[in-house]
């Protein structure tokens, strides 16, 4: 398998994350324009309150800077160690897919049970990626 194939899910994950960050910024801008929240709120996050939907969007965007960095590290290590295999690419795409579904749920109906299931499945996919990396490194040592 060509090792570059592991980069495609990383690009997809980046596009998901950057889209969410832009959407959050635009949502905050319009909320300020509609006077739903004061711009002062965003200086220290201590003055006033923001609408619930902005809070959920903010938490969701923040989530993309918690677990996903472990995904990006795995992608980089798989790539630089020439450890990319079909299993690691499938696991990478599954991680991204479950994170996309997680986003739809969290920003949609916000069903916690469904959200937790997608989160758990994405963690399993991430663990498979790291396991694949570890096995390949052991094989190549």
Long-range contacts (C-beta under 8 A, 24 or more apart in sequence): 1-84, 1-85, 1-86, 1-89, 2-84, 3-78, 3-79, 3-82, 3-84, 4-79, 5-84, 5-89, 6-75, 6-78, 6-79, 6-84, 6-88, 6-89, 6-92, 7-75, 7-79, 9-75, 9-89, 9-92, 9-93, 9-95, 9-96, 10-71, 10-72, 10-75, 10-92, 12-93, 12-96, 13-68, 13-71, 13-72, 13-95, 13-96, 13-99, 16-64, 16-96, 16-99, 16-100, 16-103, 17-61, 17-64, 17-65, 17-68, 20-57, 20-60, 20-61, 20-64, 20-103, 21-61, 21-64, 23-57, 24-54, 24-57, 24-58, 24-60, 24-61, 27-53, 27-54, 27-57, 28-54, 56-106, 56-107, 56-110, 57-107, 60-103, 60-106, 60-107, 63-106, 64-99, 67-122, 67-123, 67-126, 68-99, 70-126, 70-130, 71-95, 71-126, 71-129, 74-126, 74-129, 74-130, 74-133, 75-129, 77-133, 78-129, 78-132, 78-133, 78-136, 81-133, 81-136, 81-137, 81-140, 82-140, 83-132, 83-133, 83-136, 83-137, 83-140, 85-132, 85-136, 87-128, 87-132, 88-128, 88-129, 88-132, 88-133, 88-136, 91-125, 91-126, 91-128, 91-129, 91-132, 92-125, 92-129, 94-121, 94-122, 94-125, 94-128, 95-122, 95-125, 95-126, 95-129, 98-122, 98-125
